Amino acid sequence: MKIYSADTWTMEELQEQVADAGRRVLVVPAADSKRAVLETFGEVLAFPEHYGVNLDALNDSLHDFADSISENGDVPVTLIWQVAAAFRGDRSFGIICEVLQDAESYAGSDLSVTAVLL
């Protein structure tokens, strides 16, 4: 997982770099609470209706998402997660980062994550 300050790259520059690498970009917009972040991941990645909106469900659903990329032969995906300044102080920020890193390891080259600190 890569972490950048919003001062380093604009969203357009990051999206361009990802597209130039032949990857699909999915942007996860900023949210300022754990629940809102989990809901936003679920919406952007089209998790199933039974998605539990908790850390375990995020982990399981990210693994399922990664499986669907490889099973369907889809173009690899890079998630660009916009992290609100208010959320970085929340203790769940670090845990979500760990879940995302685990999903990257699980998926191999099919999934990468870039966090942009706003």
Accessible surface in RSA format (square Angstrom, percent):
REM  Atomic radii and reference values for relative SASA: ProtOr
REM  Chains: A
REM  Algorithm: Lee & Richards
REM  Probe-radius: 1.40
REM  Slices: 20
REM RES _ NUM      All-atoms   Total-Side   Main-Chain    Non-polar    All polar
REM                ABS   REL    ABS   REL    ABS   REL    ABS   REL    ABS   REL
RES MET A   1    50.50  26.2   0.11   0.1  50.39 120.0   0.73   0.6  49.77  65.9
RES LYS A   2   126.92  61.9 122.28  75.0   4.64  11.1  72.29  65.1  54.63  58.2
RES ILE A   3    87.04  49.5  58.67  43.7  28.37  68.4  58.67  42.2  28.37  77.0
RES TYR A   4    60.65  28.3  56.66  32.2   3.98  10.4  34.76  26.1  25.89  31.9
RES SER A   5    47.80  40.4  42.69  57.0   5.11  11.8  31.22  66.5  16.58  23.2
RES ALA A   6    39.97  36.7  26.28  40.6  13.69  31.1  26.33  37.1  13.64  36.1
RES ASP A   7   141.17  98.9 104.80 104.3  36.37  86.0  36.22  85.2 104.96 104.7
RES THR A   8    78.23  55.6  49.15  49.8  29.08  69.3  39.37  52.9  38.86  58.7
RES TRP A   9    86.63  34.8  83.10  40.2   3.53   8.3  83.03  44.3   3.60   5.8
RES THR A  10    69.63  49.5  64.09  65.0   5.54  13.2  66.81  89.7   2.83   4.3
RES MET A  11    36.46  18.9  32.43  21.5   4.02   9.6  32.30  27.5   4.16   5.5
RES GLU A  12   119.41  68.6 115.07  87.1   4.33  10.3  61.29 118.6  58.11  47.4
RES GLU A  13    78.11  44.8  76.15  57.6   1.95   4.7  28.52  55.2  49.59  40.5
RES LEU A  14     7.83   4.4   7.83   5.6   0.00   0.0   7.83   5.5   0.00   0.0
RES GLN A  15    63.23  35.4  61.90  45.2   1.32   3.2  15.96  34.0  47.27  35.9
RES GLU A  16   113.65  65.2 108.59  82.2   5.06  12.0  33.07  64.0  80.58  65.8
RES GLN A  17    76.88  43.0  68.16  49.8   8.72  20.8  40.37  85.9  36.52  27.7
RES VAL A  18    18.06  11.9  15.43  14.0   2.63   6.3  18.06  15.7   0.00   0.0
RES ALA A  19    60.98  56.1  44.98  69.4  16.00  36.4  46.25  65.1  14.74  39.0
RES ASP A  20   120.30  84.3  82.92  82.5  37.37  88.4  32.69  76.9  87.61  87.4
RES ALA A  21    73.29  67.4  35.54  54.8  37.74  85.9  49.07  69.1  24.21  64.1
RES GLY A  22    49.20  60.7   0.00   N/A  49.20  60.7  37.40 102.6  11.81  26.4
RES ARG A  23    48.81  20.5  40.56  20.7   8.25  19.7  20.98  28.7  27.84  16.9
RES ARG A  24   100.15  42.0  94.16  48.0   5.98  14.2  53.97  73.8  46.18  28.0
RES VAL A  25    35.98  23.7  15.26  13.8  20.72  49.9  15.26  13.3  20.72  56.2
RES LEU A  26    35.24  19.6  33.67  24.1   1.57   3.9  35.24  24.7   0.00   0.0
RES VAL A  27    41.94  27.6  28.97  26.2  12.96  31.2  28.97  25.2  12.96  35.2
RES VAL A  28     0.36   0.2   0.36   0.3   0.00   0.0   0.36   0.3   0.00   0.0
RES PRO A  29    63.24  46.1  62.28  56.8   0.96   3.5  62.28  51.4   0.96   6.0
RES ALA A  30    42.08  38.7  17.60  27.2  24.48  55.7  17.73  25.0  24.35  64.5
RES ALA A  31    15.62  14.4   5.19   8.0  10.42  23.7  14.61  20.6   1.01   2.7
RES ASP A  32    99.95  70.0  81.78  81.4  18.17  43.0  13.97  32.9  85.99  85.8
RES SER A  33    46.97  39.7  45.80  61.1   1.18   2.7  37.79  80.5   9.18  12.9
RES LYS A  34    83.13  40.6  81.19  49.8   1.94   4.6  35.89  32.3  47.24  50.3
RES ARG A  35   140.26  58.9 136.79  69.7   3.47   8.3  61.51  84.1  78.75  47.7
RES ALA A  36    30.39  27.9  28.04  43.3   2.35   5.3  29.56  41.6   0.83   2.2
RES VAL A  37     1.75   1.1   0.93   0.8   0.81   2.0   1.75   1.5   0.00   0.0
RES LEU A  38     1.93   1.1   1.93   1.4   0.00   0.0   1.93   1.4   0.00   0.0
RES GLU A  39    64.81  37.2  61.44  46.5   3.37   8.0  17.93  34.7  46.87  38.3
RES THR A  40    21.12  15.0  21.04  21.3   0.08   0.2   6.42   8.6  14.70  22.2
RES PHE A  41     0.00   0.0   0.00   0.0   0.00   0.0   0.00   0.0   0.00   0.0
RES GLY A  42     8.06   9.9   0.00   N/A   8.06   9.9   5.18  14.2   2.87   6.4
RES GLU A  43   135.78  78.0 109.22  82.6  26.56  63.2  51.97 100.5  83.82  68.4
RES VAL A  44    43.91  28.9  21.10  19.1  22.80  54.9  28.86  25.1  15.04  40.8
RES LEU A  45     8.36   4.7   0.00   0.0   8.36  21.0   0.99   0.7   7.38  19.9
RES ALA A  46    86.35  79.4  58.32  90.0  28.03  63.8  66.05  93.0  20.30  53.8
RES PHE A  47    24.12  12.1   4.99   3.1  19.13  49.8   5.95   3.6  18.17  52.0
RES PRO A  48    62.41  45.5  48.55  44.3  13.87  50.4  59.90  49.5   2.51  15.6
RES GLU A  49   187.04 107.4 148.54 112.4  38.50  91.7  69.83 135.1 117.21  95.7
RES HIS A  50   156.40  85.5 127.41  88.6  29.00  74.2 100.04 103.1  56.37  65.6
RES TYR A  51    25.99  12.1  11.43   6.5  14.56  37.9  14.54  10.9  11.45  14.1
RES GLY A  52    41.51  51.2   0.00   N/A  41.51  51.2  24.06  66.0  17.45  39.1
RES VAL A  53    30.60  20.1  22.16  20.1   8.44  20.3  22.16  19.3   8.44  22.9
RES ASN A  54    67.20  46.3  66.68  64.4   0.52   1.3  31.07  74.8  36.13  34.9
RES LEU A  55    32.64  18.2  30.48  21.8   2.16   5.4  30.85  21.7   1.79   4.8
RES ASP A  56   112.06  78.5 109.59 109.1   2.47   5.8  26.79  63.1  85.27  85.0
RES ALA A  57    16.11  14.8  10.51  16.2   5.61  12.8  15.61  22.0   0.50   1.3
RES LEU A  58     0.00   0.0   0.00   0.0   0.00   0.0   0.00   0.0   0.00   0.0
RES ASN A  59    43.48  30.0  43.45  42.0   0.03   0.1   6.91  16.6  36.57  35.3
RES ASP A  60    85.32  59.8  81.77  81.4   3.55   8.4  26.00  61.2  59.32  59.2
RES SER A  61    10.88   9.2   8.73  11.6   2.15   5.0   1.17   2.5   9.71  13.6
RES LEU A  62     0.05   0.0   0.05   0.0   0.00   0.0   0.05   0.0   0.00   0.0
RES HIS A  63    38.56  21.1  38.56  26.8   0.00   0.0  26.58  27.4  11.98  13.9
RES ASP A  64    92.27  64.6  86.32  85.9   5.95  14.1  27.95  65.8  64.32  64.1
RES PHE A  65    27.12  13.6  21.36  13.2   5.75  15.0  26.60  16.1   0.52   1.5
RES ALA A  66     2.99   2.7   0.91   1.4   2.08   4.7   1.27   1.8   1.72   4.6
RES ASP A  67    44.53  31.2  43.93  43.7   0.60   1.4   9.28  21.8  35.26  35.2
RES SER A  68    41.69  35.2  39.91  53.3   1.78   4.1  31.30  66.6  10.39  14.6
RES ILE A  69     1.66   0.9   1.39   1.0   0.27   0.7   1.39   1.0   0.27   0.7
RES SER A  70    65.49  55.3  41.55  55.4  23.94  55.2  32.51  69.2  32.98  46.2
RES GLU A  71   140.38  80.6 101.83  77.0  38.55  91.8  45.75  88.5  94.62  77.3
RES ASN A  72   103.02  71.0  71.29  68.9  31.74  76.4  18.88  45.4  84.14  81.3
RES GLY A  73    66.88  82.5   0.00   N/A  66.88  82.5  35.03  96.1  31.85  71.3
RES ASP A  74    65.28  45.7  49.71  49.5  15.57  36.8  13.36  31.5  51.91  51.8
RES VAL A  75    79.06  52.0  73.47  66.5   5.59  13.5  76.87  66.8   2.19   5.9
RES PRO A  76    40.54  29.5  40.54  37.0   0.00   0.0  40.54  33.5   0.00   0.0
RES VAL A  77     0.00   0.0   0.00   0.0   0.00   0.0   0.00   0.0   0.00   0.0
RES THR A  78     5.10   3.6   5.10   5.2   0.00   0.0   3.52   4.7   1.58   2.4
RES LEU A  79     0.03   0.0   0.03   0.0   0.00   0.0   0.03   0.0   0.00   0.0
RES ILE A  80     0.45   0.3   0.45   0.3   0.00   0.0   0.45   0.3   0.00   0.0
RES TRP A  81     1.29   0.5   1.29   0.6   0.00   0.0   0.00   0.0   1.29   2.1
RES GLN A  82    33.81  18.9  33.77  24.7   0.04   0.1   0.10   0.2  33.71  25.6
RES VAL A  83     1.01   0.7   0.00   0.0   1.01   2.4   1.01   0.9   0.00   0.0
RES ALA A  84    17.14  15.8  15.60  24.1   1.54   3.5  16.92  23.8   0.22   0.6
RES ALA A  85    61.28  56.3  46.63  72.0  14.65  33.3  47.03  66.2  14.25  37.7
RES ALA A  86    77.49  71.2  44.43  68.6  33.06  75.2  57.42  80.9  20.06  53.2
RES PHE A  87     0.99   0.5   0.69   0.4   0.30   0.8   0.99   0.6   0.00   0.0
RES ARG A  88    89.61  37.6  73.38  37.4  16.23  38.6  14.44  19.7  75.17  45.6
RES GLY A  89    74.51  91.9   0.00   N/A  74.51  91.9  41.89 115.0  32.62  73.0
RES ASP A  90    54.81  38.4  41.44  41.2  13.37  31.6  14.53  34.2  40.28  40.2
RES ARG A  91   199.23  83.7 177.28  90.4  21.95  52.3  82.08 112.2 117.16  71.0
RES SER A  92     6.04   5.1   6.02   8.0   0.02   0.0   6.02  12.8   0.02   0.0
RES PHE A  93    33.54  16.8  33.54  20.8   0.00   0.0  33.54  20.3   0.00   0.0
RES GLY A  94    35.15  43.4   0.00   N/A  35.15  43.4  31.57  86.6   3.59   8.0
RES ILE A  95    55.56  31.6  55.34  41.2   0.23   0.5  55.34  39.8   0.23   0.6
RES ILE A  96     0.00   0.0   0.00   0.0   0.00   0.0   0.00   0.0   0.00   0.0
RES CYS A  97    13.09   9.9  13.09  14.6   0.00   0.0  10.93  27.7   2.16   2.3
RES GLU A  98   115.32  66.2 109.91  83.1   5.42  12.9  35.42  68.5  79.90  65.2
RES VAL A  99    17.90  11.8  15.79  14.3   2.11   5.1  17.86  15.5   0.04   0.1
RES LEU A 100     0.11   0.1   0.11   0.1   0.00   0.0   0.11   0.1   0.00   0.0
RES GLN A 101    82.06  45.9  80.30  58.7   1.76   4.2  21.25  45.2  60.81  46.1
RES ASP A 102    65.32  45.8  59.12  58.8   6.20  14.7  23.10  54.4  42.22  42.1
RES ALA A 103     0.14   0.1   0.14   0.2   0.00   0.0   0.14   0.2   0.00   0.0
RES GLU A 104    27.99  16.1  24.65  18.6   3.34   8.0  13.08  25.3  14.92  12.2
RES SER A 105    93.12  78.7  61.23  81.7  31.90  73.5  39.78  84.7  53.35  74.7
RES TYR A 106   109.29  51.0  76.36  43.4  32.94  85.7  63.39  47.6  45.90  56.6
RES ALA A 107    14.90  13.7   0.03   0.0  14.87  33.8   6.26   8.8   8.64  22.9
RES GLY A 108    46.79  57.7   0.00   N/A  46.79  57.7  38.12 104.6   8.66  19.4
RES SER A 109    90.70  76.6  72.74  97.1  17.96  41.4  52.99 112.8  37.71  52.8
RES ASP A 110    31.10  21.8  31.07  30.9   0.03   0.1   1.08   2.5  30.03  29.9
RES LEU A 111     2.87   1.6   0.08   0.1   2.79   7.0   0.08   0.1   2.79   7.5
RES SER A 112    34.94  29.5  34.94  46.6   0.00   0.0  30.30  64.5   4.64   6.5
RES VAL A 113     1.55   1.0   0.05   0.0   1.50   3.6   0.05   0.0   1.50   4.1
RES THR A 114    10.73   7.6  10.73  10.9   0.00   0.0   0.85   1.1   9.87  14.9
RES ALA A 115     0.00   0.0   0.00   0.0   0.00   0.0   0.00   0.0   0.00   0.0
RES VAL A 116     1.96   1.3   1.96   1.8   0.00   0.0   1.96   1.7   0.00   0.0
RES LEU A 117    43.62  24.3  39.84  28.5   3.77   9.5  39.84  28.0   3.77  10.1
RES LEU A 118    85.52  47.6  54.26  38.8  31.27  78.6  78.75  55.3   6.77  18.2
END  Absolute sums over single chains surface
CHAIN  1 A     6103.5       4749.0       1354.5       3165.9       2937.6
END  Absolute sums over all chains
TOTAL          6103.5       4749.0       1354.5       3165.9       2937.6
